[in-house]
Amino acid sequence: MPDVPEHPFRTISSRVAYANPWIQLHEHEVEVVASGHRFPYSFLSSGPSVMVVAVTRQGQIVLVKQYRYPSKEYAYELPGGGSTGLSVRQAARNELREETGYTARHLRKLGDYVVYCGLSNEVCHVFLAHGLRSGNAKLEQTEHLTVELVDYEQLRKMIRGGEFRDGMGLAALRLAEPDLEKLLKAEVPPQTSPQGV
């Protein structure tokens, strides 16, 4: 295999074309180191985000059904959002409580992933939450959502049927799958048939 340069591009100039409290749109002029070819590159910059795979004591997974303005439709998602300057662990606790009303006795980070490496530098941190206690949600004025509890097999059917198709949620669930399945087996043992049946 040929050697791959560690840094094949060089930034010639950069500016922030647009910014709000959540994102920045960067516009750069970039040069290919090997050839000197220059081209424009635009991308979104934001702080870390979080996503929570939350499991109730009955073995149900907590989903939110949220209206999303860009797609003009309601989408099933996992609880989550931006970290807004908090540690990702605290942000995960906050998002779970604010969107669903649940607080978690146990919260463990499973990993992280780059949301869209060609368009954004956002990194999403995935947490598994269990030992849940219900409470009152504290939605932001911009949030319009409901909370729904589904068992794992039902969620898998929703994914296969295209009912749950949020990309960040799909990536988080894939990352959580081994730990989630292990937790569900421990928390919800299989039911046994009555003796003699």
N, C-alpha and C positions, 0 to 999 in steps of 0.2 A: 504493500500500500504506500502511495506517495505521502510525503510529509505534509501535514496540515498546519498552516501557520496559526499560532496562538491568537493573534489579533490581525485578521485579514483586512480590516477596515480602519481608517483613520478619520476622526471627526475634524472637519475643516472649520465649520461654524455651527452655532446652535442658537436657538431662541425659543422662548415659550410663546406660542401663538395664542393660547387661551388657557385660562385657569379659573377654577372655582374651588370651594373648600374640599372637594373630593378628588378631582383629577386635574392633570395638566396635559395639554397637547403640545408636544415638542416637535419642532421642525429643524432638522439638521441637514447640512451638506456633508456628504460622506465621500471619502476617496478610497478606492481599492488600492491597497498598498502595492500589490504586484504589478499593476498595469497603469496606475495613475488615473483611471477612469473615475469621474465624479458623478454623483447622483443625489437627488433629494430623498430623505427618509423621514417620515412622520410617524410618531408613536405616542401612545397614552402612558402617562406615568401616574401611579397612585401608591398609596401606602399598602401595607399588607392587609389581606382580608381573611375572614375565618368562616368555617362551615362546620356545623355540629350535627353528628349522627347521634341522636338522642333516643334512648330505649326506655320505655316505661317498665314498671315492675311486672306488668302482664306480658311483656315481650313485644309490645307494639312500638313502631318507629314513628317519631313525631315529624309530620310534614306541615308545611304551610302552603296554602293556595293563595297566590298573590297576583294582583293585577300589575302587569308590566306595560308601561306606556309605549316603549319602542315597538313591541310586537302586537300591541292592542289586544291582549288576551290574558286570561288567567293562566298561571303556570304553577304546577306543583314543584316545590323546591324544599331543600333542607333549610332550617334556620341558619342565618348567617348574615354577614355584612362586613363593612370596613372596620379597621381597628381604631381609626381616628385618634392616634397618638397613645393609645393604651397598649399594654403588653397583649400579645395575641391570646394568651390564656384568659386574661380579664375580659378582653373583647368577646371571646367565645361565651363566657358566662353571661355577660351583659346581653348579647344578641339572643341567646336562648331565653332568658327571662323576659326581655322586652317584647319579643315577637310571639312567644307562646305562653308566658306566665310560669314556665317550669324552672326550678332551680335544681342543680345536680349535686349530689353528694360526691360522686366520682366523676372526674373530668381528666381525660388522658389524651395527649397529643399523639396522633398516629403517623403524621408525616405532613408533607406539603407538596405543592406542585405549581408550576408556572401556568397561569390561566390561559394565556394566548401569546406564546413566545414571539410570534412575528408581528404583533400589534401592540403589545403592552408589556411592562415590566412587573405587573402585579403578581404577587405570590400568595396563594391561598393556603392557609394552615387548617388542617382537618383534625377535629377532636371527636372522641367517643365519650358520650355522657350517659351515666346510668345512676340508679338510686335517686330517681326524680321525685320531686315534690311539686304539686300543682299550686298555682297562684294566679294572680291577675296580670295579664299582659299590659305593657305600656307602649303602645304603638306611637310612632312619629306621625305628624300630620300628613306626611306624604305616603304613608303605608296604608294599603287597603288589602287586608288578608284575613283568612280564617285558618284555624288549626284543625288538622285531621290526623287521626291515629290509624295506622294500617299495620297488619302483620307482615312479616318478611315475604311470605309467598305472594301475598296480595301486591306488595310493592314490586316484586319481580315481574308479575303479570302486567302491572302498569307500565313498567319499562319496556317489556317486550311488545306491548300493544301501542306504544307511542303516546301513552297518557302522561307519563313522567319523562320529560325529554330535556330538562335543564342541564346544560353541559357541565356546569360546575358541580351540580349535585351528582351527576353520573360519575364524574371523576372521583369525587369524595367517597361515594359508595363503593366504587371499585377498590380504592385504597383501603377502605375500612372493612372490606368483605371478610378476610380471615378472622379478625378480631370480633367482628359483629356476629358471625356465625358461632364462634366459640362462646361469646357472652350469652347468646340466645339459648344455646344448649344448657348452659349453667343456670340461667335464670328461669327458664321454662322447660322443666323436664318433660319428656314425652308422657302422655297419659296412658295408663295401663287399663286393660279391659277388666271388668269385674270378674272375680274368681268364678270359674265354671262356665264362662261364656266363650 
